[in-house]
């Protein structure tokens, strides 16, 4: 009874911590001021939310069925939009946007933390390994702490330097060095759907391990859940499908008791997935053999080891060592991790090579458990000599510290982040006019990229920030040339041809814009468009094209 009570207390505390920490993390990076109707977006999340807010609003305030990307209308959507569709539906029924986004984000990320703990406990049956697995997930083990101390030389002020820090020491490929931006918590505050997708993947794997010991009659409900998870993934998070396929193939070979179940799950799952995948494959080829991930050339063995040692730290060595010393069953269950690490090092699955980071993130989620297992095993090993016992335990503490040190340093730029304010309806004068006076399926030729008023009002814009559209697999170069031509041309035939081709309903013009490549001209608007709106500051105008 006493043991049972301790077990219950442990899991209650873990759930409370997971939900509390995640709630702070999500609301700290995105909140809403109801008094002045404004969204408060963390500076480090500002760029990503420039794509998320339009995607949410086109479902909550607009008309987006069949789904199109609101930053590139006119073609079927290629982005996995299902998470943001859910957010949009919540806002549509009256849930304020910060609650609509943060609550599912909390469920997803806290669910991931709890899922890590449950799976680690199921595999190793040791609370120390369970706790370490969660800590290693939250606080990455890269060697970015070295770059931090290069910028902030060690001194008596080092503690203050860490807790007041506002920038990530490493942020490749957009910053200097080889250590990437994908290991810290910023990836989960910006890509809000990622935590939920990984938690679904852990649920899928956990169910497989659970039904292995069940008789056939008791598996049916679990099989339906597994097929349902596969069925939603094409539009929830496409790379997870590849990851789960790796696990299913490995388990089919290694776990004979699962073969019939895996055959059924795989067959029915494929039947559900193929109709969704085919439209996604209709655009430019993105899959290719591209060894090296984000490494600099030449791809020598020493350079590969150096790159991954910097990015994974001690995990690069402890994960394979943990697998070697693990029991045979753990070896079988975790063997797919090595394919999960190898495949994205050899192949490119998206237009942007950096998108392969999801494979490595998931590799670490499960690989961290092997690192934790090895540390606990070394710590508890009974050495013949007390000095060796003492030194081994000191060594495990030192290793454990450096497996979370970079993550601790990376935590404070998020905690200390400032917020940018985005005026929402009804305080956003232009957005409220658009909402009240234009059809929900309208397409706007946009004179700015980020947080265009039409996007806030749930309407589509001709092309959003080129990085967003390019990385989603759209032909950004052609459309960028077209948007430039539409604003600069003096030829009404070219103007009207493009307007009609892309079904553009409205045109915005503003005295200040963030598209520096365009020399905006009002000449064609004067002759082939009608001004229907001008804001109170005389800096923003909306036109209806007069093309038949």
N, C-alpha and C positions, 0 to 999 in steps of 0.2 A: 504493500500500500504506500509506504514511504517513497519507494523507488518510482512508483507510478506518479506520485505527486510531483516529484522532482522532474520527471519527464514532461508532465503537463505544463509546469511552470516554465521550463526551458522553451517549449514551443510557443507558449503565450507571449513570453518576452521577445522571442524572435519575430513573431508576427507584429507585435506592437512597434518594435524597432524598425522593421521593414516599412510598415505603413507610415510611421511618423517621419522617418528620414526621407522617404519618397515624396510625401506630401510637402515637406519643406522644399525639397529640390525642385519640384514641378511648379509650385506657386511662387517660389523665389525667382524663377526664370520667366514666368508668364503670369501676370495678374491683371485685374481690371479695376479701374476707379469708377464706381457707379455715379459719383457726384459730377465729374466732368466728362463722363462717357468716353473714357480713353483706355486703350490697351497699353500695359506697361511690359515691354519686352526686353529681356536682358540683352545687353550689347552683343554678347558673344552668340546669341541666338537670333539676332536681328536679320541676318541674311537668309537663314533657313526659313524663318517665318514669312519672309517675302514670297515664298512658294506655298507655305502651308495655309496661310490666311485666305488667299484667293481660292484654294482648293476646298476649304471648308465652306466659305461663303457662297460658292457657286452651287452648292447643294442646299444650304440653308435659306438663302435669299434669292437664288437664281433658279433657272430651269436647265438642268444638265443631264437629260436622258434622251437618247443613249449618251453615256459619259464621254466627255471630251476634256482634254487638259485645258483649264481656263487661261493658261498662258500661251496656248498654241491651238486655238480652235480650228475646226474644219477637218480633223482627222480623229480616228478612234483613240481613246486614251491608252497610253502605254505605261503609265506610272501606276504602281500598286496603290490604289486610292481607297481601298475599303475601310481602313482605319479612319481616314478623314471624312469619308461618307458617313460613318457612324457619328462623328462629331457634328457634322452638318445637320443630321437628322435630330440630334439632341437639341441643337440650337433652334432648329425649326419648330420644335414643340414647346419652346419657351425657356430652355436652360441657357443661362448666360454663357457667353463663349468661353470665359476662363474656366468655369466649372465643367462645361461640355468637353473641353480639351483636357483639362488636368485630371479629372476623375478617371477616365479611361487610361490616361498615362500612368496614374498612380496604380491602378489595378494591374496594368501590364508590367511595370517595373518592380513593384512590390511582389507581384506574382512570380517574377523571375528570381528575385532574391530568395523567396520562400521555396521555389522549385529547386534552386541550387542546393539549399539546405536539405530538403527532403531526399533528393537524389543522392547527395553525398552520404547522408545517414543510412539510406537504403543499401548503398554499395559497401560502406566501410564500417557501419555500426559503431561510430566513435564520434562523440560530440566535439572533440578537439578538431578533428578533420572537418567536421561540418562547419564550425565557426571559422576556421581558417579559409575554407573554400569561399565563404561569403566575403570575408575580409579581402582576400586576394582578388575577388571580382570587383569590389568597390574601389580598391586602391591598387593601381597597376604597378607592375614590377619592372618597368623599363629603366633604362639608365639615364633618363632625362634629369635626374638629380645632379648628375655631373655637370650638365650644361647650366643648371641653376647656379651652382657654386662657381662656375667660370664667370657668370655675370654678376654674382654676389659673393665675392671671396669670403671664406669662413672667418668669422669674428665673433665677438661677444654679442653682436647684434643679429646673428644668424637666425635665431628664433623669431625675432621681430620681422626680419626680412621675409621669412616664410609666411607668417600669418597675415602680413600686410601686402603680400604679392598680388598683382592684378593681371599678370600675363603668364601664359604657359611657357615654360622653358623651351619646349620643343613643339613644333606645329607643322612638320613636313606633311605633304609636299608643298604647302603654302608658306612654309618658313624655312629657316636655315637648318642644315644638318639632315641626318637620315631618320631620326626618330619621329614617327608619324603622330598625327593629331588624334588617332582613332582609339587610343587606349584609355583616355580619361573620361570622366562622367559627362563631359560636354557632348559626346556623341549621342547620349541618351536623352539629354535635355533638348537637343536640336532635332534629332530624328525620333520623334515621339512614338512612332509605330514600332521601332526596333525592339524595345523591351518586351512589348506584347508579342511580337513575332518569335523572339527567342523563348519566351515562356511557353508558347504553343509548341515549339519544337521540343522543349524539355518534357512537356506533358505527353507528347507523342511517344518519345523514347521511354518515359516512365511507364506508360500503359503497356508498351511492348514487353518490358521486363516483368510487369505484373501478370499479364495474361499467359506468360510462358508456363506458369505452374497451375493454371486453371484448366478444368475440364472444358470440353467444347461448348457445352450448354451454357456455361457461365461467361463465355467470351463474347457473345453476340452483341451486347450493348457496347462493349469496349471497341469492337470492330467498327461499329457504326460511328463512334466518336472519332476513331482514327481516319476513316474515310472522309468524314466531314472536315477534319483538319486539313487534309490534302486538298479537298475541293475548294476551300476558301483561300488557299495560299497564292494562287496565281495573281489575284488582285489584292492580297493582303501583304505578302512579301515573297517575291518570286525566288530569290536565292535560297530561301529555306527549303524549297522543293528539292533542289540539288543536294543540299546537306542531308535531308532525310532519305533521299534515294541512296546515298552512300551508306548510311546506317542500315537501311533495309537490305541492301545487297550483302553487306558484311554479315549481318545477323542471319540471313538466309543460309549462308555457308557455315557459320560458326555455331549457331543455335538451332539444332535440328528440330526441337519441339515447336519452334515458331514457324516452320516452313509453310505449313498449310495456311496458317493465319496470314503470314506475309504475302503469300500468293494471292489470297482473296483481297487483302488490303491494296496490294499493288495493282491488281487487275481492275478492280472497281474504281480505285483512285485515278488510274490512267484514263478511264472512260469519263470521269468527271472533269479531269484537268485538260484533256486535249482540246475540247471545244473552246476553252478559254485561252489556251496557249497559242493556237493557230493565228488569231489576229495579231498577237504580240510579235509573231515571227515574220510578219509581212513587211516590216521596215528594214532599214539598212542592217546588214550583218554586223553583229557585235561580238559573237563568239570567235575566238581565234587562239592559236598557239602563240603565246607570248611569254616565254620564260623570264623570270627575274622580278616580277611584281614591280615595285617602285625603286628597285636597286639601281645604282649607277653601274655603268659598264667599266671594265670587263667583268663578266659573271664568273669569276674564279671561285673556287671552294672557299678560300680565305675571305673573300669579300662577302660571300653569302653568310658565312658564320659570323663575321663582324656585324653585318646588317642586322641579323636576327638576335644577336647577343645584345645589341643596343636597344632593340625594340622590345624584346621579351625579358631581358635581364637574366636572372638566375633560372627563370622558368624554362629557358631554352635548353638547359641541361637537366633540370630537376624533373620535368615532365617525362622525357624518355627514361630517365633513371627510375622514377616512380613506377613506370609501366613495367620495367624489367623486374623489379622486386615485388610487384603486386601479385596476389594470388591468380591462378589460371583463369578463374571466371572473370575477374576484373580485367585481365588482359583481353579476353574476348569482347567484353562490353565496350572497352575503350579503344580497341584497335582501329575503328573508323576514324579516330582523331588524326591519325598519321596520314590518311588519304585526304582528310579535310585540310591538312596543312600543305600537303604536296600539290594538290590540284590547283589552288589559286596561285601557287608559285610558278605554275607551268602554263595556265590558260587565263585568258581575259574573257569575262562574261558580260561586260557592259561597254558602252562607248568610252567610259572613263575607267582606266585601270584601277584608280583608287577605290572604286566601288567594291573591289574584291576584299576589302577590309572586313566585311561581315563574316566571311569564312574564318578569318583569323580571330575575330572576336568570339565566335562560338567555339572555336578550338580552345581558346583560353578558358572559357566558362567551364568546360569539362576537364581540360588539362590541369587547371588549378587544383582540382581534387587530387590528382596524382602527385603534384608538388606537396600538397598538405599531407598526404599519406606518407610520403618519404620523410618529411620533417618529423612527423609524430613517431614514425618507426625508429628513426635515428635517436630521437629523444628518449624513447622508452627502452631502447636496446640495453641489455644487461652486459656491460663490459666486465672483463676479468679484473681490471685495475680501476680503482676509484678515480685516478687522474684522468684516464681515458673517458670515464663516465662524465666527469665534470667538463672536460674539454668538448665532448660531443654535444652536451646540452648548451654550452656557451655558443658553439657553432650553430646550432639550430636557431637560437635566439637571434644571432647576428644575421643569418640567412632570412629568417622571418621578417626582421626589420627592413632589410633591403628589398624584400619582395613587396613592401607596401610604402616605402619611403617616397618614391616618385609620385605615387598616387596621393599621398598626403599633401605634397607640395602642389600637385595639380588641383587639389580640392579648393584651395584658397582663391585662385583666380575666379572660380565660379561663385564662391561665397562672397567675395568682395566686388563682384560685377555690378556695374551701374545699369540703369534702365533707360531705354528710349521710349518716348511717348508717341503713340499713334492715335490720333483723334478718330473716334468711331461715330457711327450714327447714334444720336441725332446731332452731335456737335460738329460733325464734318459736313459743312454746308454743301459741298459739291456732291458728296456721296449720297446725301439724303435726297437731293434733287434727282439724281440718277435713279435711285430706288423708286421714287414716286412717279417718275415721268417716262420711264423707258421699259420696254418689254423685258421679261426675265431672261429671255434667250438672246438678247442683243449682243452684238460684237462691236467693240470700240477700237478704232485705230488710236493707239495710245502715244501720247507725247512724253511719257515718262515710264520707267520700268517698275520701280519698287513701290509697292503699296499704292498703285493707281486708284483714284477714287472709285472707278468702275469695279475694280477688284473688291474693294471694301463693301460695295453695294451688291456683290454677288453676280456681276456681269463678267463676260469674257473679254479679254483684251487681245489684240491681234498678235502680239508677241511679248512675252515677259523677258526678264533678264536672260541674255543668251546662254549663260552657263546652265540655268535651270532647264531650258528647252533642249540644249545640246546633250546634256547628261541624261535626259529622259529619252533620247534616241530620235529627236526630231531634226529636220533639216533647217537648222538655225541660220546658216549662211545665206541661203536663198531668201528666207523671209526677212532677214535683216536688210538685204538689198532692196526688197520690195517695200519695206516700211520707209526706207530712205527715199526711194523713188516717189512714193505717194506724197511725202511732205515737200519734196524739192521740185517735182516735175512742173513744167509749164504746159505740158501736152495733155489736153483733156481726154484724148482717146486712151492714152496709157493710164491716166488716173481712173477713168470710169471702168476700164477693162479690169483693173486690179480690184476695184471696189466691188464689182459684181462677181468676180471670180471667188472672192473670199467672203462674200455676203456681209460686208461691213455695214453696220447700221448707223454708227455715229463716229465723229472725229473730234478729238480734243486738241486744243491749242493752248499753250501757256507761255508766258514771257520767260519763265525759267524752266529748264528741263534737265533731265539727267542722261540724255542721249547726245553726247558730245559730237558724235560722228555725223549728225544731221544738221544741215543749215535750213532751219524751218522757214517756210515761205507761206504767206497768206494769199498769194496771187490766185492760185487755183481755187482756193476756198471762196474767194470773192465772186468767182464766176460760176462755180459748179458745186456750191454748197450753201446751205442756209443756216445762219447763226440762230440757235434757239435758246442759248443760255449764256449768261455772263455773270461771274461771281461778284460779290460785293466789293472786292479789292481790285476789280478790273484787270486781273492777271490770268484769268482762266476762262476759256470759251469752249462751248460745245456746238458742233455743227452737224447737220443732216446732209449727206451727199445727195446731189441732184443728178443722178445718173439713171437712165432708163434703158 
